[in-house]
Amino acid sequence: MTATKESQGREQPVRVYISIDMEGVTGIATMDQVVRGGHGYPRSQRLMTAEANAAIEGAFAAGADSVLVNDSHGTMDNLLHEELDPRARLIFGTPKLDCMAEGIAAEHDVAMFLGYHAAAGSPGVLAHTYSSHFYEVRLNGRPVSEAEVNALRAAAVGVPVGLLTGDDVICGVAEKAFPGVRTVAVKVAHGHTAADSLSPAEARRLIREAAAETVRGAGELAPLQLPEVLELEIDMPSTPAAELGAQIPGVRRIADKTLAATFATPTEVLGCVTVCYHLAADAMISRMALYGRR
């Protein structure tokens, strides 16, 4: 039986959107595991792909009509394509206009955020907000995680977040921020690069079950309310990075290393974040080239 939701008096098949990161995947807690070239990175690719498959399997088992997956970590080409469930479609590569929320559209009925992590400055495993070079990202004066910003992008096209997986810190954030969301805490943070993790097999079982429940209950979820104005602030890693960012039309420098801008849509926010991400990385690379790692 095909899973359905009520929409304007008609029943429609449930279409699922998945954004998957790596830092919140089971068995991952160190930088060596999440950076391309690290000894642990190939194993992390397998773990990430397996958790994506668990959610895909659960969604289709509950009768989902389609699943679209967006690879959302780093270079955004981490998932092992040949091992991914062939029933799903995959978006990969970077840069993308909507970054971690690329591909989400009004045709989707529910979003699932897998392998997510806490915001910069939080106690969670490998916590950061879009870039490890950003000290903090704020919206309307409040520090935010990637999950919260991406949920606003989903809300802009009327899509609710129904499932989030990651460590206990980001799961706690999601439970407060997203009405009706299901969470699967696959590990407990013991520090920035330390965790008490479930076994991969157990985490996948829980994700599979939660994904199925999310599809069955998709019609009961509602997207976030969008603020009328989105005031973005980014604390950049250096003065040169902030100087470069201030050259973006509409972006102003409000402190030595802090950029600010006012936007009307989450896509505009994500576009600015993406550009600042690359500027911050380039500024750090240039600094190391000129002055070494001092």
JOCOR-V100849 format. One record per residue. PHI is phi in degrees with one decimal (* if undefined). D_LAST is the distance of its C-alpha to the last C-alpha in Angstrom with 1 decimal. Layout:
((PHI/D_LAST) (PHI/D_LAST))
This chain:
((*/61.7) (-75.8/59.1) (-66.6/57.0) (-135.5/57.7) (-135.2/56.8) (-84.5/58.9) (-147.8/58.1) (54.0/60.6) (80.6/63.4) (-119.4/62.6) (-91.2/61.1) (-131.6/58.2) (-65.8/56.3) (-84.5/52.9) (-111.4/50.0) (-107.3/46.6) (-115.9/43.1) (-121.6/40.2) (-111.6/36.5) (-122.6/34.5) (-103.6/30.9) (-112.9/29.3) (-62.6/27.4) (-94.6/30.7) (-78.5/32.6) (-56.9/34.1) (79.2/32.3) (-118.8/28.8) (-152.9/26.1) (-119.4/22.9) (-61.7/20.2) (-58.7/21.4) (-84.3/24.7) (-111.8/24.0) (-107.2/21.6) (-56.5/23.5) (101.5/22.9) (-69.9/22.4) (-62.2/25.1) (-87.8/26.6) (-63.1/26.8) (-58.2/30.2) (-65.8/31.7) (-65.0/30.4) (-59.4/32.1) (-66.9/35.3) (-64.2/35.0) (-63.8/34.3) (-62.8/37.2) (-66.0/39.5) (-72.0/38.9) (-59.9/39.6) (-62.7/42.8) (-61.4/43.8) (-68.6/43.7) (-61.4/45.5) (-60.8/48.1) (-63.9/48.7) (-63.4/49.1) (-69.0/51.6) (-62.8/53.4) (-87.5/54.1) (100.4/55.4) (-57.4/52.6) (-84.0/53.6) (-158.2/50.2) (-135.9/46.5) (-113.7/43.6) (-111.1/40.1) (-112.4/36.9) (-69.8/33.9) (-118.7/31.2) (-107.8/28.0) (52.7/25.0) (-74.4/26.5) (60.7/29.8) (-139.4/31.4) (-98.4/31.1) (-63.8/34.7) (-85.4/36.8) (-57.9/39.6) (-71.0/42.1) (-103.2/41.9) (-77.7/42.1) (-50.4/45.5) (-68.0/47.4) (-76.2/49.1) (-94.9/45.9) (-100.6/44.3) (-131.0/40.6) (-104.7/38.2) (-147.8/34.9) (97.4/32.2) (-152.3/30.0) (-79.6/29.8) (-127.4/32.8) (-56.3/34.2) (-102.6/34.7) (52.3/31.6) (-71.7/32.4) (-109.0/35.9) (-59.1/36.9) (93.4/40.5) (-70.4/41.8) (-148.6/45.2) (-62.1/48.3) (-69.6/50.0) (-82.3/47.9) (-101.3/49.4) (-155.5/46.5) (-110.7/42.8) (-123.3/41.0) (-108.1/37.3) (-108.3/36.3) (65.7/33.1) (-83.0/31.6) (-136.4/29.0) (-76.9/28.4) (-76.2/26.6) (-53.6/23.0) (89.2/23.0) (-88.3/26.0) (-81.9/26.3) (-73.4/27.2) (-66.2/26.0) (51.3/23.0) (-64.6/23.8) (-167.1/22.6) (-127.5/24.5) (69.0/24.5) (-136.2/20.7) (-68.2/18.1) (-84.1/16.1) (-80.5/18.9) (-77.9/18.8) (-166.1/22.6) (-123.0/25.5) (-126.3/28.8) (-123.3/32.3) (50.8/34.8) (83.1/32.6) (-120.7/32.1) (-58.2/29.2) (-130.6/30.2) (-94.0/29.6) (-59.8/30.0) (-59.3/33.5) (-69.1/34.7) (-68.1/33.7) (-65.1/35.1) (-66.6/38.2) (-67.2/38.8) (-63.1/38.7) (-63.4/41.2) (-64.3/43.3) (-62.9/43.4) (-113.5/45.7) (79.0/47.4) (-105.6/45.8) (-85.9/45.2) (-92.5/42.6) (-104.5/44.7) (-147.3/42.3) (-137.2/38.7) (-123.4/37.1) (161.6/33.9) (-82.6/32.9) (-64.3/34.8) (-69.6/32.5) (-70.3/32.9) (-63.6/36.6) (-63.8/37.2) (-63.6/35.8) (-62.8/38.0) (-63.2/41.1) (-85.1/40.8) (-91.1/39.9) (-115.3/42.2) (-59.1/45.9) (77.3/47.5) (-67.9/44.4) (-97.6/44.4) (-129.5/41.3) (-128.9/40.5) (-84.3/37.8) (-85.4/36.9) (-158.9/34.4) (-112.0/33.5) (-67.8/30.0) (-115.4/28.9) (150.5/25.2) (-63.8/22.6) (-128.2/22.8) (-150.2/26.2) (-153.8/29.8) (-104.1/33.4) (-109.9/34.8) (-66.0/38.3) (-71.5/39.3) (-55.1/38.9) (-63.4/42.7) (-68.3/43.4) (-60.6/40.8) (-65.0/42.4) (-61.3/45.8) (-66.7/44.9) (-66.3/43.2) (-58.8/46.3) (-66.3/48.6) (-66.7/46.6) (-64.3/46.4) (-63.5/50.2) (-63.6/50.8) (-65.5/48.7) (-64.0/50.7) (-64.4/54.0) (-102.8/52.9) (-58.8/51.3) (-68.1/54.2) (-93.6/53.7) (-92.0/50.1) (-130.7/49.2) (-69.9/46.1) (-64.0/43.9) (-80.9/45.1) (-85.1/43.1) (-64.0/42.1) (-67.9/43.6) (-131.8/40.3) (-116.3/36.7) (-94.6/34.2) (-95.9/30.7) (-131.9/27.5) (-128.8/24.0) (-89.5/20.8) (-79.9/18.2) (-80.0/14.5) (-155.9/13.7) (-61.7/15.9) (-58.0/16.1) (-63.6/17.2) (-67.6/19.8) (-62.0/21.0) (-65.7/21.7) (-61.6/23.4) (-68.6/25.6) (-83.3/27.2) (-69.5/28.9) (-53.0/32.5) (90.0/33.3) (-96.9/29.7) (-122.5/28.9) (-99.8/25.9) (-104.7/26.9) (-155.9/23.7) (-51.7/20.3) (-121.7/19.0) (-115.0/22.4) (-107.3/24.9) (-142.4/28.5) (-160.1/31.6) (-112.9/35.1) (-128.6/36.7) (-100.0/40.1) (-133.3/39.4) (-62.9/36.9) (-62.0/36.6) (-64.1/35.3) (-60.9/32.7) (-65.1/31.6) (-63.0/31.5) (-66.1/29.2) (-59.8/26.9) (-62.8/26.8) (-64.2/25.9) (-64.6/23.2) (-57.3/21.8) (-70.5/21.5) (-64.0/20.1) (-63.7/17.3) (-65.1/16.5) (-63.8/16.8) (-64.6/14.6) (-69.0/11.7) (-63.9/12.5) (-63.6/12.8) (-63.1/9.5) (-65.7/7.9) (-66.5/10.8) (-82.4/10.4) (-119.3/6.9) (78.4/5.6) (-95.8/3.8) (-68.3/0.0))
